[in-house]
């Protein structure tokens, strides 16, 4: 009976592992200054295919929207977008697209000289438990 239980457990794990999806490569990075605007970039996805979000974490209360753009390895991606207030922050999310791996993605808000950048990473096909 004990061998049967061990065998059943082993078979169950063997079935789970191959169907598990690759772990997400979610990352974020922010400018870190003692004063002034703080800008962040967040990437959510896996292996070079991500959604990218630009976030201005501490805008003045009077600012309701601001133009923002995205660059990949120094080249602008698409056209400028409008980040809108969501609670205490301003943000805009670009829908998922393939950036490849080892690409430097940066976001910049109009009128702010701080730029937040992060690098895409390849994490492979690892199961997440």
C-alpha positions as CSV (number, residue, x, y, z in Angstrom):
1,X,0.0,0.0,0.0
2,X,2.8,2.4,0.9
3,X,4.5,1.7,-2.5
4,X,1.3,2.4,-4.3
5,X,0.9,5.7,-2.5
6,X,4.5,6.7,-3.3
7,X,4.0,5.8,-7.0
8,X,0.7,7.7,-7.1
9,X,2.4,10.8,-5.7
10,X,5.3,10.5,-8.1
11,X,3.0,10.2,-11.1
12,X,0.9,13.1,-10.0
13,X,4.0,15.3,-9.8
14,X,5.2,14.1,-13.1
15,X,1.9,15.2,-14.7
16,X,2.0,18.6,-13.1
17,X,5.5,19.7,-14.0
18,X,5.3,19.4,-17.8
19,X,2.1,21.5,-18.0
20,X,3.3,24.3,-15.7
21,X,3.8,27.6,-17.5
22,X,7.1,29.4,-17.5
23,X,7.7,31.7,-14.6
24,X,6.9,35.4,-15.3
25,X,9.7,37.8,-15.7
26,X,8.1,40.7,-13.9
27,X,10.5,43.5,-13.0
28,X,10.4,47.1,-12.1
29,X,12.9,50.0,-11.7
30,X,12.6,53.5,-10.4
31,X,14.6,56.7,-10.4
32,X,16.0,57.2,-6.9
33,X,16.4,60.8,-5.9
34,X,16.0,62.5,-2.6
35,X,13.6,65.1,-4.0
36,X,11.6,65.9,-7.1
37,X,9.7,63.6,-9.4
38,X,10.1,59.8,-9.1
39,X,9.5,57.8,-12.3
40,X,9.2,54.0,-12.5
41,X,9.0,51.4,-15.2
42,X,7.3,48.0,-14.7
43,X,7.5,45.1,-17.1
44,X,5.2,42.2,-16.8
45,X,5.5,39.1,-19.0
46,X,8.0,36.5,-19.9
47,X,11.1,36.0,-22.0
48,X,11.1,39.2,-23.9
49,X,7.3,39.5,-24.4
50,X,6.0,42.1,-21.9
51,X,3.5,44.8,-21.1
52,X,5.3,48.0,-20.0
53,X,3.9,50.5,-17.5
54,X,5.2,54.0,-16.9
55,X,4.5,55.4,-13.5
56,X,5.1,58.8,-12.0
57,X,4.8,58.0,-8.3
58,X,4.6,61.5,-6.8
59,X,3.0,64.0,-9.1
60,X,1.5,67.3,-7.7
61,X,-2.2,66.9,-6.9
62,X,-3.0,69.4,-9.7
63,X,-1.5,67.2,-12.4
64,X,-4.2,64.9,-13.9
65,X,-2.5,63.7,-17.0
66,X,0.9,64.0,-18.7
67,X,2.5,62.9,-22.0
68,X,4.8,59.9,-21.7
69,X,6.8,57.9,-24.2
70,X,8.6,54.6,-24.3
71,X,12.0,53.8,-25.8
72,X,13.7,50.5,-26.6
73,X,17.5,50.6,-26.9
74,X,17.3,54.4,-27.3
75,X,14.7,54.3,-30.1
76,X,11.2,55.6,-29.5
77,X,8.5,52.9,-29.6
78,X,5.3,54.1,-31.2
79,X,3.8,57.5,-30.5
80,X,3.7,59.4,-27.3
81,X,0.8,58.4,-25.0
82,X,-1.2,60.1,-22.2
83,X,-0.7,58.9,-18.7
84,X,-3.7,59.6,-16.4
85,X,-4.1,59.9,-12.7
86,X,-4.9,56.7,-10.8
87,X,-5.1,57.5,-7.1
88,X,-1.9,59.3,-6.2
89,X,0.1,58.3,-9.3
90,X,0.0,58.9,-13.0
91,X,0.5,55.9,-15.3
92,X,0.1,54.4,-18.7
93,X,0.4,50.8,-19.8
94,X,1.5,49.7,-23.3
95,X,-0.1,46.4,-24.2
96,X,2.1,43.4,-24.5
97,X,4.6,43.2,-27.4
98,X,7.8,41.4,-28.0
99,X,10.9,43.3,-27.1
100,X,13.3,40.4,-27.2
101,X,15.8,39.8,-24.5
102,X,18.6,42.1,-23.2
103,X,16.6,45.1,-24.5
104,X,16.8,48.3,-22.5
105,X,13.3,49.7,-22.1
106,X,12.9,53.3,-20.8
107,X,10.0,55.6,-20.0
108,X,10.0,59.4,-19.8
109,X,7.3,61.8,-18.9
110,X,7.2,65.2,-20.7
111,X,8.7,68.0,-18.6
112,X,10.6,65.6,-16.3
113,X,14.3,65.0,-17.0
114,X,14.4,61.7,-15.1
115,X,14.2,58.5,-17.0
116,X,13.4,55.0,-15.6
117,X,14.9,52.1,-17.4
118,X,14.9,48.3,-17.1
119,X,16.3,45.4,-19.1
120,X,14.4,42.5,-20.5
121,X,15.6,39.1,-19.4
122,X,15.3,35.6,-20.6
123,X,14.3,33.3,-17.7
124,X,13.7,30.1,-19.5
125,X,10.9,27.6,-19.1
126,X,10.9,27.0,-15.3
127,X,7.8,25.8,-13.5
128,X,6.4,28.0,-10.8
129,X,5.1,26.3,-7.7
